[in-house]
Structures are given as structure tokens and as C-alpha cells.
């Protein structure tokens, strides 16, 4: 009983969802990939910078 009610309610809610268009989904995906790449480059640069500073302090 509870499972069937859950499935019925879930189907009803999914009908209210406004799904993005294909173009929107592709655009959002590109934005996420570019943002992730920029963050990766920044983190890599900071890691290199701090590693270099630490090496100079140690030696």
C-alpha cells in the first residue's frame, strides 16, 4: 500500500517538473566543465606556489 502510493505520488510530481531543453542542458554542462577546469588550475597553481615556498623554507 505505502509503496504504491509513493510511486503514484512520485509520478504526479514528476509531471510538474519543468525539464531543461537540450540546448540548456548542454550549456549548463559546458559551464560546469569550464568552472571545474578553472578551479583545478587555480588549486594546482596554489599547490605549486605553497610547495615551492615550503621547500625554500626547509632548505
CNS distance restraints for C-alpha pairs under 8 A (distance, minus, plus):
assign (resid   1 and name CA) (resid   5 and name CA) 6.26 0.50 0.50
assign (resid   2 and name CA) (resid   6 and name CA) 6.10 0.50 0.50
assign (resid   3 and name CA) (resid   7 and name CA) 6.23 0.50 0.50
assign (resid   4 and name CA) (resid   8 and name CA) 6.17 0.50 0.50
assign (resid   5 and name CA) (resid   9 and name CA) 6.07 0.50 0.50
assign (resid   6 and name CA) (resid  10 and name CA) 5.98 0.50 0.50
assign (resid   7 and name CA) (resid  11 and name CA) 6.17 0.50 0.50
assign (resid   8 and name CA) (resid  12 and name CA) 6.28 0.50 0.50
assign (resid   9 and name CA) (resid  13 and name CA) 6.21 0.50 0.50
assign (resid  10 and name CA) (resid  14 and name CA) 6.16 0.50 0.50
assign (resid  11 and name CA) (resid  15 and name CA) 6.49 0.50 0.50
assign (resid  12 and name CA) (resid  16 and name CA) 7.11 0.50 0.50
assign (resid  13 and name CA) (resid  17 and name CA) 6.89 0.50 0.50
assign (resid  20 and name CA) (resid  24 and name CA) 5.75 0.50 0.50
assign (resid  20 and name CA) (resid  25 and name CA) 6.05 0.50 0.50
assign (resid  21 and name CA) (resid  25 and name CA) 6.20 0.50 0.50
assign (resid  22 and name CA) (resid  26 and name CA) 6.18 0.50 0.50
assign (resid  23 and name CA) (resid  27 and name CA) 6.05 0.50 0.50
assign (resid  24 and name CA) (resid  28 and name CA) 6.04 0.50 0.50
assign (resid  25 and name CA) (resid  29 and name CA) 6.09 0.50 0.50
assign (resid  26 and name CA) (resid  30 and name CA) 6.20 0.50 0.50
assign (resid  27 and name CA) (resid  31 and name CA) 6.25 0.50 0.50
assign (resid  28 and name CA) (resid  32 and name CA) 6.23 0.50 0.50
assign (resid  29 and name CA) (resid  33 and name CA) 6.22 0.50 0.50
assign (resid  30 and name CA) (resid  34 and name CA) 6.09 0.50 0.50
assign (resid  31 and name CA) (resid  35 and name CA) 6.00 0.50 0.50
assign (resid  32 and name CA) (resid  36 and name CA) 6.00 0.50 0.50
assign (resid  33 and name CA) (resid  37 and name CA) 6.17 0.50 0.50
assign (resid  34 and name CA) (resid  38 and name CA) 6.21 0.50 0.50
assign (resid  35 and name CA) (resid  39 and name CA) 6.19 0.50 0.50
assign (resid  36 and name CA) (resid  40 and name CA) 6.07 0.50 0.50
assign (resid  37 and name CA) (resid  41 and name CA) 6.19 0.50 0.50
assign (resid  38 and name CA) (resid  42 and name CA) 6.19 0.50 0.50
assign (resid  39 and name CA) (resid  43 and name CA) 6.05 0.50 0.50
assign (resid  40 and name CA) (resid  44 and name CA) 6.02 0.50 0.50
assign (resid  41 and name CA) (resid  45 and name CA) 6.08 0.50 0.50
assign (resid  42 and name CA) (resid  46 and name CA) 6.19 0.50 0.50
assign (resid  43 and name CA) (resid  47 and name CA) 6.02 0.50 0.50
assign (resid  44 and name CA) (resid  48 and name CA) 6.11 0.50 0.50
assign (resid  45 and name CA) (resid  49 and name CA) 6.08 0.50 0.50
assign (resid  46 and name CA) (resid  50 and name CA) 6.01 0.50 0.50
assign (resid  47 and name CA) (resid  51 and name CA) 5.93 0.50 0.50
assign (resid  48 and name CA) (resid  52 and name CA) 6.06 0.50 0.50
assign (resid  49 and name CA) (resid  53 and name CA) 6.26 0.50 0.50
assign (resid  50 and name CA) (resid  54 and name CA) 6.03 0.50 0.50
assign (resid  51 and name CA) (resid  55 and name CA) 6.09 0.50 0.50
assign (resid  52 and name CA) (resid  56 and name CA) 6.28 0.50 0.50
assign (resid  53 and name CA) (resid  57 and name CA) 6.26 0.50 0.50
assign (resid  54 and name CA) (resid  58 and name CA) 6.15 0.50 0.50
assign (resid  55 and name CA) (resid  59 and name CA) 6.10 0.50 0.50
